[in-house]
Amino acid sequence: MTRQRAADFLPAVVLERPDFVQACAQRDLGMILTLAKRWGGEGFSASHLARRCELTVSRVQDYISGRVRAQHIEIFERVADGLHIPSVMLNLGPRPWETSERSSDSAVAVHHPCTSTTNGDPSVLRRDFIKLGASVAGTTLAGDVPSMASATSGNRVGTTTIEALRANLAQLRGLDNYLGGADTFPMYEAEVERIAQLIEGGAFSDAAGRELLSVFAEHAQQAGWAAFDAGLHQKARQLFEHSFGVAQEAGSPDLAANALALRSYQLLSAGTISSELTDKSLSIAAQATHPAVKSLLFQRGAWTYAAVGQADQAAWALGQANDALAEPVHTAGPDWANWAHNATELEIMTGRCWAELHRPMRAIPALESAMSRYEDSHARDKALYLSWLAESYVDAGEIEHAAATLSRALDLSANVSSKRPRQRFNTVFDRLGPHRAASQVSELFARRALHPIQIGR
């Protein structure tokens, strides 16, 4: 029987493991190699890791045992290259194998003279960026950013670098399916700081400058969402508002509309009605060219309308999102919007909206159907959605179903570093309070007493 040769690179299932993500974020090479050896598959021995990472077997064993801790960035670059660990996970600059896979276009950026008369000139873009509040480290993001390799060659920023930055964000966004904002925010924060440094100190053409501003706006939105999820509301507000201004400067109305929608979400969490922001966002959405953008923005608009009790507007926005799903797609949509452009996400949003409006006969079928297909591995989001299903069961008088559903949500969220599920659970517990005499509810409250719901980590 022929022995199967070990794979060269780590499979996605390892890269997506929460413990592996955390080890990379902490640059704990010993744990990275331990997990790679344990879960990489057949043949991932110390000697195989040593060959792939250009290390000696004894040094691999030193790292795994904890006798030695890696300090130099070159070691992490070797490990990233040898095992194909995405650079963003280790806070490195884009690696050659990443950029070569993403683009064969190595167009050289043009460094224009620093004048203030040319529309779009890098000096003008940079000045306007700073005017919008681009001193990220000093204002928007006060915190330590891990040291990282330069994402550019010298100080030039061109197509390859911008595509690598977009790919980094797509990879980070994928982690959001498995981790909470408290875990992912430091990684988003580092990327925002990196791009701010490129804008302030890099050399680029007019077109590349606008693209770089657009990339910054997108990264800032995702960082703001992670901050919001982690309960860091001041940072989230700064990031959403800053993203809105930069998106406008970049000439990206779709991103500007998304910043408004996200800020509206955040205000609602604090009990502030924000229909005006939603109206502005949807006026832009109506002009969007890609169906995925329309789908996401109208879904988010429907939610904010439902949250303030505007049932007719919520139904209208859900209808617009449904129409967007039926539109033909001729080109790939932006990664930040694509995730919502499918029937399951729309069904979830439909159920959430009607749950929030206390229309259980409409909410329950939609949420039950969507949750039957939604993966448990997306623990934070599924726990959130189950909380609305549980509340709809309360509205429908199905108390035992409500208790069982909330219990399931508690199980899913046990190891998720996010405030939002726990805040939702408190709301459902309050709704279940008058029914504590029921056996399943009584057991649920006993469980809450033994394991208090803690906010954040």
C-alpha positions in Angstrom: 0.0 0.0 0.0 1.4 3.4 -1.0 1.7 5.9 1.7 0.0 9.2 1.0 2.4 12.1 0.7 1.7 14.9 3.1 0.2 18.1 1.7 2.5 21.1 1.3 0.1 23.6 2.8 -2.4 23.7 5.7 -6.0 23.0 4.7 -8.6 25.7 5.2 -10.2 23.8 8.1 -7.1 24.3 10.1 -6.7 28.0 9.2 -10.3 28.6 10.3 -10.0 27.0 13.7 -10.5 29.6 16.5 -7.5 28.3 18.4 -5.3 28.5 15.3 -6.5 32.1 14.6 -5.8 33.1 18.1 -2.3 31.6 18.0 -1.5 33.5 14.8 -2.9 36.8 16.2 -0.6 36.3 19.3 2.3 35.1 17.1 2.6 32.0 19.3 4.7 29.9 16.9 4.8 27.0 19.3 1.0 26.7 19.3 0.9 27.4 15.5 3.2 24.4 14.9 1.5 22.3 17.5 -1.9 22.8 15.9 -0.5 22.3 12.4 1.0 19.0 13.4 -2.1 17.8 15.2 -4.7 18.8 12.6 -2.8 19.3 9.3 -3.5 15.8 8.2 -1.4 12.7 7.4 2.3 13.3 7.2 2.3 16.6 9.1 5.2 15.6 11.3 7.9 17.7 12.9 10.2 16.8 10.0 7.6 17.8 7.4 7.0 21.1 9.2 10.8 21.7 9.3 11.2 21.1 5.6 8.3 23.4 4.7 9.3 26.2 7.0 13.1 26.0 6.4 13.8 25.1 10.0 15.6 22.2 11.6 13.6 19.4 13.2 15.1 20.2 16.6 14.1 23.9 16.3 10.5 22.9 15.4 10.5 20.7 18.5 11.9 23.6 20.6 9.1 25.8 19.5 6.4 23.2 20.1 7.8 22.3 23.6 8.0 26.0 24.6 11.8 25.9 25.2 12.2 28.6 22.6 9.9 31.5 21.5 10.1 33.0 18.0 10.9 36.7 18.0 12.1 37.6 14.5 9.7 38.5 11.8 11.7 36.5 9.3 10.7 33.3 11.1 7.0 34.0 10.8 7.5 34.9 7.1 9.1 31.5 6.5 6.3 29.7 8.3 3.6 31.7 6.4 5.3 30.9 3.1 5.9 27.3 3.9 2.4 26.5 5.1 0.5 29.2 3.2 -0.9 30.9 6.2 -2.5 34.2 5.0 -0.3 37.1 5.8 -3.1 39.0 7.5 -3.4 36.3 10.2 0.2 37.0 11.3 0.1 40.7 10.7 2.7 40.5 7.9 2.8 42.3 4.6 1.3 40.4 1.6 3.5 37.4 0.7 4.8 36.8 -2.8 2.7 33.6 -3.2 -0.4 35.6 -2.3 0.2 38.5 -4.7 1.3 36.2 -7.5 -2.0 34.2 -7.2 -4.1 37.3 -7.1 -2.8 39.4 -9.9 -0.3 39.2 -12.7 -0.5 42.9 -13.2 2.5 44.6 -11.7 1.7 48.1 -13.0 4.0 50.7 -11.4 2.3 53.5 -9.6 3.2 57.0 -10.7 4.4 59.5 -8.2 3.1 62.8 -9.2 4.7 66.0 -8.1 3.3 67.3 -4.9 1.1 70.2 -6.1 -2.3 71.2 -5.0 -3.7 72.0 -8.4 -4.1 68.6 -10.0 -7.5 67.1 -9.2 -6.8 63.7 -7.6 -3.1 64.3 -7.1 -1.7 62.2 -4.2 -0.8 65.3 -2.2 -4.4 66.5 -2.5 -5.8 63.1 -1.6 -3.5 62.8 1.3 -4.3 66.3 2.6 -8.0 65.7 2.3 -7.6 62.3 4.0 -5.8 64.0 6.9 -8.5 66.7 7.0 -11.1 63.9 7.5 -9.2 62.7 10.5 -6.6 60.3 9.1 -4.4 60.3 12.2 -5.8 56.9 13.1 -3.3 56.0 15.8 -3.9 59.2 17.6 -7.6 59.5 17.4 -9.7 56.7 15.9 -7.6 53.8 17.0 -5.7 54.3 20.2 -3.9 51.1 20.8 -0.8 49.2 20.1 -0.5 47.8 16.6 1.8 44.8 16.2 4.9 45.4 14.1 4.5 44.4 10.5 6.4 44.2 7.3 5.8 46.8 4.6 2.9 46.0 2.3 4.6 47.8 -0.6 7.9 47.8 -2.4 9.6 50.9 -1.2 6.9 53.5 -0.8 5.1 52.8 -4.1 1.5 51.6 -4.0 0.0 50.1 -7.1 -2.5 47.5 -8.3 -0.9 44.5 -6.7 -0.8 46.1 -3.2 -4.4 47.2 -3.4 -5.6 43.8 -4.5 -3.6 42.2 -1.7 -5.2 44.5 0.8 -8.7 43.7 -0.5 -7.8 40.0 -0.3 -6.6 40.4 3.3 -10.0 41.9 4.3 -11.9 39.1 2.5 -9.9 36.5 4.6 -10.5 38.4 7.8 -14.2 38.7 7.0 -14.3 35.0 6.7 -13.1 34.7 10.3 -16.1 36.7 11.4 -18.2 33.6 10.8 -16.5 31.9 13.6 -15.2 34.5 16.0 -16.6 37.5 17.9 -15.6 41.1 17.6 -13.4 41.0 20.7 -11.2 38.4 18.9 -11.2 40.0 15.4 -11.0 43.7 16.2 -7.2 43.8 16.9 -6.6 42.3 13.5 -8.9 44.7 11.7 -7.3 47.5 13.7 -3.9 46.6 12.5 -5.0 46.6 8.9 -6.7 50.0 9.2 -3.5 51.4 10.7 -1.4 49.9 7.9 -3.5 51.4 5.2 -3.6 54.8 6.9 0.2 54.7 6.9 0.2 53.9 3.1 -2.1 56.8 2.4 -0.1 59.2 4.5 3.4 58.1 3.3 3.0 56.2 0.0 3.4 57.2 -3.6 0.6 56.4 -6.0 -1.3 57.5 -9.1 -4.6 59.3 -9.1 -6.5 56.1 -9.7 -4.6 54.1 -7.1 -5.1 56.9 -4.6 -8.9 56.7 -5.0 -8.8 52.9 -4.8 -6.6 53.2 -1.6 -9.2 55.5 0.0 -11.9 53.0 -1.0 -10.0 50.1 0.6 -9.5 52.2 3.7 -13.2 52.9 4.0 -14.1 49.3 3.6 -11.5 48.2 6.2 -12.7 50.9 8.6 -16.3 49.7 8.3 -15.4 46.1 9.1 -13.2 47.3 12.0 -16.1 49.4 13.2 -18.5 46.4 13.0 -16.0 44.3 15.1 -15.7 47.1 17.6 -19.5 47.3 17.8 -19.8 43.6 18.3 -17.2 43.8 21.1 -19.1 46.6 22.8 -16.5 49.3 21.9 -19.1 51.8 20.9 -16.9 54.9 20.8 -14.4 53.3 18.5 -17.2 51.9 16.4 -18.8 55.3 16.0 -15.4 57.0 15.0 -14.7 54.2 12.5 -18.2 54.4 10.9 -18.2 58.2 10.6 -14.6 58.3 9.4 -15.4 55.6 6.8 -18.3 57.6 5.5 -16.2 60.7 4.9 -13.4 58.7 3.2 -15.9 56.8 1.0 -17.2 60.1 -0.2 -13.7 61.3 -0.9 -13.0 58.1 -2.8 -16.1 58.6 -5.0 -17.7 55.4 -3.6 -21.4 56.1 -2.9 -22.2 52.4 -2.2 -19.6 52.3 0.6 -20.8 55.6 2.0 -24.4 54.2 2.1 -23.1 51.1 4.0 -21.4 53.3 6.5 -24.7 55.1 7.2 -26.5 51.8 7.5 -23.9 50.5 10.0 -24.0 53.7 12.1 -27.8 53.4 12.1 -27.5 49.8 13.4 -25.2 51.0 16.2 -27.5 53.9 17.2 -30.5 51.5 17.4 -28.5 49.3 19.8 -28.4 52.3 22.1 -32.1 53.0 21.7 -31.7 55.9 19.3 -34.1 56.1 16.4 -32.1 56.6 13.2 -34.6 56.5 10.3 -32.9 59.6 8.7 -29.7 57.7 8.3 -31.6 54.7 6.9 -33.5 56.9 4.4 -30.2 58.4 3.2 -28.6 55.0 2.8 -31.6 53.6 0.8 -31.8 56.6 -1.5 -28.2 55.7 -2.5 -29.1 52.0 -2.6 -31.8 52.7 -5.2 -29.1 54.0 -7.5 -26.6 51.2 -6.9 -25.6 49.3 -10.0 -24.9 45.9 -8.5 -27.8 43.7 -7.1 -25.7 42.5 -4.2 -25.2 46.1 -3.0 -29.0 46.7 -3.2 -29.7 43.5 -1.5 -27.5 44.2 1.5 -28.5 47.8 1.9 -32.2 47.2 1.6 -32.0 44.3 4.1 -30.2 46.5 6.6 -32.8 49.3 5.9 -35.6 46.9 6.6 -34.1 46.0 9.9 -33.8 49.6 11.1 -37.3 50.4 10.1 -38.6 47.3 11.9 -36.6 48.2 15.0 -38.4 51.5 15.3 -41.8 50.0 14.6 -42.3 51.2 11.0 -43.9 48.0 9.6 -44.9 49.4 6.2 -41.4 50.7 5.5 -39.8 47.5 6.6 -42.1 45.4 4.3 -41.2 47.8 1.4 -37.5 47.4 2.0 -37.7 43.6 2.2 -39.6 43.7 -1.1 -36.8 45.8 -2.6 -34.2 43.3 -1.3 -36.2 40.4 -2.8 -36.4 42.2 -6.2 -32.6 42.7 -6.1 -32.2 38.9 -5.7 -34.1 38.4 -9.0 -31.9 40.9 -10.9 -29.4 39.3 -13.3 -25.8 39.4 -12.2 -23.3 40.2 -14.9 -20.2 41.0 -12.8 -18.9 39.9 -9.4 -20.2 42.1 -6.6 -18.0 43.6 -3.8 -17.0 41.1 -1.2 -18.5 43.3 1.6 -22.0 42.9 0.0 -21.9 39.4 -1.5 -22.5 37.5 1.7 -26.0 38.9 2.1 -27.0 38.3 -1.6 -28.8 35.0 -1.2 -32.2 33.6 -0.2 -31.2 32.3 3.2 -29.9 35.7 4.4 -33.0 37.4 3.2 -35.2 34.8 4.9 -33.3 35.4 8.1 -33.7 39.2 7.9 -37.4 38.7 7.0 -37.9 36.6 10.1 -35.9 39.1 12.3 -37.9 42.0 11.1 -41.3 40.4 11.8 -40.0 39.1 15.1 -39.1 42.7 16.1 -42.5 43.9 15.0 -44.1 41.1 17.1 -45.7 39.4 14.1 -44.9 35.8 15.1 -47.0 34.1 12.4 -44.8 35.7 9.8 -41.5 35.5 11.8 -41.5 31.9 12.9 -41.8 30.1 9.5 -39.0 32.3 8.0 -36.6 31.8 11.0 -37.4 28.1 11.4 -36.7 27.5 7.7 -33.5 29.5 7.7 -32.1 28.0 10.9 -32.7 24.5 9.6 -30.0 25.3 6.9 -27.7 27.6 8.9 -24.5 26.0 10.1 -23.8 25.7 13.8 -20.2 26.7 13.1 -21.4 30.3 12.6 -22.1 30.2 16.3 -22.5 33.9 17.1 -24.9 34.7 14.3 -26.9 31.6 14.7 -27.3 32.3 18.4 -28.5 35.8 17.7 -31.0 34.6 15.1 -32.3 31.9 17.5 -32.9 34.6 20.1 -35.4 36.3 17.7 -37.0 32.9 17.0 -37.3 32.3 20.8 -39.0 35.7 21.3 -41.4 35.0 18.5 -42.4 31.8 20.2 -43.1 33.8 23.3 -45.3 36.1 21.3 -47.1 33.1 19.9 -47.6 31.6 23.3 -45.3 28.6 22.6 -43.4 29.0 25.8 -41.7 25.5 25.9 -40.5 26.1 22.3 -39.1 29.5 23.4 -37.2 28.0 26.3 -35.7 25.2 24.2 -34.7 27.6 21.5 -33.0 30.0 24.0 -31.2 27.0 25.6 -29.9 26.1 22.2 -28.7 29.7 21.6 -26.9 29.7 25.0 -25.1 26.5 24.0 -23.9 27.9 20.7 -22.7 31.2 22.2 -20.8 29.7 25.1 -17.3 30.5 23.7 -18.1 33.5 21.5 -16.5 36.8 22.5 -19.4 39.0 21.5 -21.7 41.2 23.5 -24.6 41.2 21.2 -25.9 37.6 21.7 -25.7 38.0 25.5 -27.6 41.2 25.4 -30.3 39.6 23.2 -30.6 36.7 25.7 -31.3 39.1 28.5 -34.2 40.5 26.5 -35.6 37.0 25.9 -35.1 36.1 29.6 -37.2 39.2 30.5 -39.9 38.0 28.2 -39.9 34.5 29.8 -39.9 35.9 33.3 -43.7 35.7 33.8 -43.6 32.0 32.7 -41.1 30.7 35.3 -43.6 28.2 36.6 -43.3 26.2 33.5 -40.7 23.4 34.0 -38.6 24.1 31.0 -38.5 27.8 31.8 -37.6 27.1 35.4 -34.7 24.9 34.3 -33.5 27.6 31.9 -33.5 30.2 34.7 -31.7 27.8 37.0 -29.1 27.4 34.3 -28.8 31.2 34.1 -28.2 31.4 37.8 -25.5 28.8 37.7 -23.8 30.3 34.6 -24.6 34.1 34.7 -24.7 35.7 31.3 -21.5 37.8 31.1 -21.2 40.7 28.7 -18.0 40.4 26.7 -14.8 38.8 27.8 
